[in-house]
């Protein structure tokens, strides 16, 4: 009824100013239909609302709007990184610290700055010293990695890294994907053999830069199929931490030659 009255008002107004109703409107039929104004050059469809009034919504705009609204899932994948400080984020070799933005230190700096995922840092220094190293090298992390930060695990005591990993595993949501990245092969081995049940799903990476001898690590990695422990090069680190994925090749690639799966 509301639509009919509104349309009648339009026709009366048109008669008052000497306009003729377009032929396309025709006569009213017994069934209510949506009028078309195509002959008037208006490419608009009329969508009825519950109130009886109508409003123009181009079909293309509605479709585009639906595509722009991504589905939000409560348990969407979350990546969390646990990073070793000494030997991983800070290179062992002084030569590898050189080279500006394209050198080892510069590329690590860039990856940390681009990282959009939460991460922890493990250090074998006492907390104030570790915090000083971090804030001096990466000033954009100063607010997050003070000596008392819950994201910084630092201690000079032997074996505290494994204790820190166990504690971290209790903090992280069950649906998160955890990546433990370290040059400390002994701690990686302990984490694989004596970690918590939550850590059984972690992916662990041994970083191969800054080492003079990598044969021991390669021998150790032969015991794994590349799904839990894997060798990591600097390029891999930059891609994983900086973008969230190693784009160059599949995750298992690095250990295929050791597990006999190489084609």
N, C-alpha and C positions, 0 to 999 in steps of 0.2 A: 504493500500500500504506500509506504514511504517513497519507494522508487517511482511508483506511478505518479504520485503527486509532483515529485521533483521533475519528472520528464514532461508532465503537462505544463508546468511553469515555464520550461524552456520553450515549448511550442507556442505558448501565449506570448512570451517575450519576443519571439521571432516574428509573430504576426504583427505585433505592435510596431516594429521597426521596418516592416515591409519585406521580411524575408520569408522564403518558402521552405517548408520542411523538405529535406532531401528525399528523393524517391526511394532510396535504399531503406528508409525507415518503414515504408509501406503502412499498412493498417495493422491495428492491434489484433492479435490472434487470441484464441482462448487459452493458450499456454504461454506462460511468461518466458521470455527469452532475453538474452543479452544483446543490446543494439550494437550495430557496427557502423563506424564512421570512416570506413576505408575510402569512400568516394570523396570525403572531405580532406584527404591527405593526412589523416591522423592515425599513425600505426600504434595504437594503444588498446590493450585489452582491459575490459572492465571486470574487476573482481568483486563479487558481492561479499559483504561482511554480515555478521550476525544481526547488526542493527538495522539492516535493510538499505543502508547507503552504500555507495560504491566508491572505489578509489583506483586510480590507474597504476598498474605495475607491469611494465614491459616484461615479457616472458624471459628474454635474454638476461635481464638484470637479476631476476629471481634465481635463475640457474647459476649465474656467476657468483651470487651471494652464497649459495649453498656450497659451492666448491671452495670458497674462501674460509669456511668454518671447519677447521680440522676436528676430528674426533679426539676427545681428551680421555685417556684411560687412567684409572686410579693407580695401576701398577705398571706404568710405562717404564721402559728400560732405563736404568740409571748406571752410569759408569763412575767408579770411584778408583782413584789411583793412590797407591802407597809407594812413595819414592825414597830411595836411599840418598843421603846427602853426599857423603864422602865417596869419591870414586865414580859416582853416577852423575849427580848434578854438578859437582865440582870435580874436574878432571884431575887424575893423578899426575899426569905429565904436564909440566909447565909449558911445553911447546904447544900442546893442544889448547891452551888457554888463549893463544894468539889467533889472529886471523879476522878480527872484527866480526861483523854480523854473520859472515859466512863460515867462521871458524866454529870449533866445538862449543865454546862458551856462548858465542853469539846465537847459535842455533838453539841451544838449550834455553837461553833467555827468551827467544821469540816463542818457543813452544809453551813455556810457562805463562807468558803474557796472553797467549791466545786460548789457553785452556779454559773451557767452559764448565768442566766437571769438578766436583770437590776432590781435594787430595790432601793426604797426610805426608809429613816428611819425617824420616827416621835418621838419627845421627848418633855417632859414637863419641861425640863431644858432650860436655856438660851443657845444660840448657842455655845459659847466657851466652856461651861461646857459639853454640849452634845458631842461636837467634841473630847474633852479630854477623856471622858469615852470611846468612840468608838476606838480612836487611841491607847489608853492604853491597851484595852482588845484584839483588833484585829489590829495589826500593818500593816497587808496587806491591810487594808482599809484606811490608813492614807491619801493617796493621793486623795481619792475620797470623803472623808467626813471631809473636813476642815470646819471651822466655817461659811464660806461663800459659801459652796457648794450648788448648786441647788438641790442636792439629799437629803439634810438634812433640815428638817422642825423642828425647835426647838423654843419653847417659853414657858414662865411660866404663860402666861395669860390664863384665863379660856376660853374654847371654841375654841381655835386656832387650835386644831387638826381637827375639822370639816372643818374649812376654808382651812386648808392645803390639806385635801382630795379633796375638791371641786376644788382647783387650780390644783392639780395633775391630776384630771380627764380631764382637758382641754389640758393637755400636751400629753396624751397617745393616740396612734393611735386607730381608731375605731375598728380594727380587733384584738386588743390585749386582752388577758385574764388577768384580774387584780385580784390579791389575796390580800385582806387586812387582816393582821394577827396582833392581838393585845389582850392584857389582859384587856384592858379598855372597859368594857361592856357598859358604858354610851355612849362613843363615837361611838361604833358599833351601838347601838340603834339609835343614832342621824343620823348616816350615812344611816341607813336603811329607816328612816322616813323622813329625810330632805336633802337627797343628790341630786346631779344633775341627769338629765336623763341618762348621761353616766354611773353613778354609779349604776343604776338599774341592770346592767349586771355583776357587780362585785360579787365575791365570798368572803364572810367575815367569818373569823375564830376567835372564842374566845379561847384563850389558857388557859388551865386548870391547868398548873403547877405553883407553888408558891402561891396558894390560900388555905386558911384554910377552907373557906366555899364556896361551888360551887352550893348550892341549888338555889340561886337567878338566876344565869346564866342558870341553867337547866330549871327553870320555864319560863324564857324569851324565850328560844329556842323552847319551846313547840308551840309558835306562828308561827314557820317557818317549812317548809317541808324538810329542809336539802339541798335545792338548792341554797339558798342565805346566810344563816347564819348557822354555824355548830360549834360544840365543837371540839377542836383540842388538842390532846395529844402530848407529846414531840416526840414520835415515828413518828407521822404524820408530824410534822414540819420538822424533819430531812429528811424524804423521799421527801416531797414536795419541800422544798428549795434546798436540796442537789441533787435531781435527776429529779425534774420537775413533779413528779406524786406520789400520795399516792398509793403504790403498794399492801398494805395489804388487802384492801377491797374497795368497791365502795364509791364514794364521799358521798352519802346520808346515809351511814350506821349509822353514829354517832347520827342522829336524828330520826331514825326509831322507836325507843322505845317510843319516845315522840309523834310522829305523828300518832301512831296507825298502821303503815305500816309493822311492824315487822311480819315475818311469823313464 
